[in-house]
Amino acid sequence: MSTPIPAAFAALAMSLSALPALAAEATPAPRIIVTGEGEAAVAPDMAVLTLSVQRDAATAREALDANNDAMAAVIAAMKSETIAERDLQTSNFQINPLYVYPKPDAPDQTPKITGYQVVNTLSVRLRDISKIGAVLDKSVTLGVNQGGGIAFTNDDPAATLTEARKRAVADAMAKAKTLADAAGVGLGKVIEISEQSMQPQPMPFAMKARDAMAESVPVQAGENSYRVQVNVTFEIGQ
């Protein structure tokens, strides 16, 4: 008469028998990981300008009043160029004391406030980039006196980014095929894809004196290059 095996021992035996299969499943399959890059360019159809007005005066009130008058004239000029209010945004505002520092050998080493500085910065979105030169010229005439920036961009770059993605994936496929051929193995299915997109960066713009400018500031828009990088993981085929 055989002795029945306790249920606990039976369950333990079954789990032990399954360990090799679980170990096999836990071992990752051989794979090839590559990085592909793609780029596509398109002419910009929009620009963002950064325009700053700085005024200094003996008191904060005087500096603020002078700055307000100049910035109000700049904003009015932007609207006269048919720039909508939604495309005008104050991006920075500062009131800073101006100090004079004593000489190292002076008995009184305490810095003294000699006046105040007010800076007001306006971001202007131009949907008609042919107006950039005229807007810059007019803004300096009306009181903009700090360096800003020009960011050429696109209202809807989706189609250009799609083309860059396709080129990046094609580049990754070509690299993986080359590696597989060189190693004498087959290229299996794609396991994973991740993406990183790189947008065009703003172009610095240095303000110049009004009398050094032409009738309208010469500006070249060029093209925006959108770059996409993809990381693709392939199985190694048999």
Residue pairs with C-beta under 8 A, 6 or more apart in sequence:
29 235
29 236
30 185
30 235
30 236
31 191
31 233
31 234
31 235
31 236
32 176
32 179
32 180
32 187
32 233
32 234
32 235
32 236
33 231
33 232
33 233
33 234
34 172
34 175
34 176
34 179
34 231
34 232
34 234
35 172
35 175
35 229
35 230
35 231
35 232
36 168
36 169
36 170
36 171
36 172
36 173
36 174
36 175
36 229
36 230
36 232
37 167
37 168
37 171
37 227
37 228
37 229
37 230
38 163
38 164
38 165
38 166
38 167
38 168
38 169
38 170
38 171
38 227
38 228
38 229
38 230
39 164
39 167
39 225
39 226
39 227
39 228
40 160
40 161
40 163
40 164
40 167
40 225
40 226
41 160
41 223
41 224
41 225
41 226
42 154
42 157
42 160
42 223
42 224
42 226
43 221
43 222
43 223
43 224
44 129
44 152
44 153
44 154
44 200
44 221
44 222
44 223
44 224
45 127
45 129
45 154
45 155
46 125
46 126
46 127
46 129
46 152
46 153
46 154
46 155
47 125
47 126
47 129
47 132
47 150
47 151
47 152
47 153
47 221
48 123
48 124
48 125
48 126
48 149
48 150
48 151
48 153
48 202
49 123
49 124
49 126
49 132
49 135
49 136
49 139
49 148
49 149
49 150
49 205
50 91
50 121
50 122
50 123
50 124
50 148
50 149
50 150
50 205
51 74
51 121
51 122
51 123
51 124
51 139
51 144
51 148
52 92
52 119
52 120
52 121
52 122
52 144
52 145
52 146
52 147
52 148
53 67
53 70
53 71
53 74
53 119
53 120
53 121
53 122
53 143
53 144
53 145
53 146
54 67
54 117
54 118
54 119
54 145
54 146
55 63
55 64
55 66
55 67
55 70
55 117
55 118
56 63
56 98
56 115
56 116
56 117
56 118
57 63
57 66
57 115
57 116
58 114
58 115
58 116
59 115
59 116
60 95
60 116
60 118
62 116
63 95
63 115
63 116
63 117
63 118
64 95
64 118
66 118
67 118
67 119
67 120
68 120
69 143
70 142
70 143
70 144
71 120
71 122
71 143
73 142
73 143
74 122
74 139
74 142
74 143
74 144
75 88
75 122
77 135
77 138
77 139
77 142
78 88
78 122
78 124
78 135
78 139
79 85
79 88
81 131
81 134
81 135
81 138
83 124
83 125
83 126
83 135
87 124
87 125
87 126
87 127
88 122
88 123
88 124
88 125
89 122
89 123
89 125
90 120
90 121
90 122
90 123
91 121
91 122
91 123
92 119
92 120
92 121
93 119
93 120
93 121
94 117
94 118
94 119
95 116
95 117
95 118
96 116
96 117
96 118
96 119
97 113
97 115
97 116
97 117
98 113
98 114
98 115
98 116
98 117
99 111
99 112
99 113
99 114
100 111
100 112
100 114
101 111
102 108
102 109
102 110
102 111
102 112
119 146
121 146
121 148
124 135
126 132
126 135
127 155
129 152
129 221
132 150
132 217
132 219
132 221
133 216
133 217
133 218
133 219
134 216
134 217
136 205
136 217
136 219
137 213
137 215
137 216
137 217
140 207
140 208
140 210
140 213
141 210
144 207
145 207
146 207
147 204
147 205
147 206
147 207
148 205
148 207
149 202
149 203
149 204
149 205
150 202
150 203
150 204
150 205
150 219
151 200
151 201
151 202
151 203
152 200
152 203
152 221
152 222
152 224
153 199
153 200
153 224
154 160
154 224
157 224
157 226
160 224
160 226
161 197
161 226
161 228
164 197
164 226
164 227
164 228
165 195
165 228
165 230
167 228
168 195
168 228
168 229
168 230
169 193
169 230
169 232
172 230
172 231
172 232
173 232
176 187
176 232
176 234
177 187
180 186
180 187
180 234
180 236
180 237
185 236
185 237
186 236
186 237
186 238
187 234
187 236
187 237
188 234
188 235
188 236
188 237
189 234
189 235
190 232
190 233
190 234
191 233
191 234
191 235
192 231
192 232
192 233
193 230
193 231
193 232
193 233
194 230
194 231
195 228
195 229
195 230
195 231
196 228
196 229
196 230
197 226
197 227
197 228
197 229
198 226
198 227
198 228
198 229
199 226
200 224
200 225
200 226
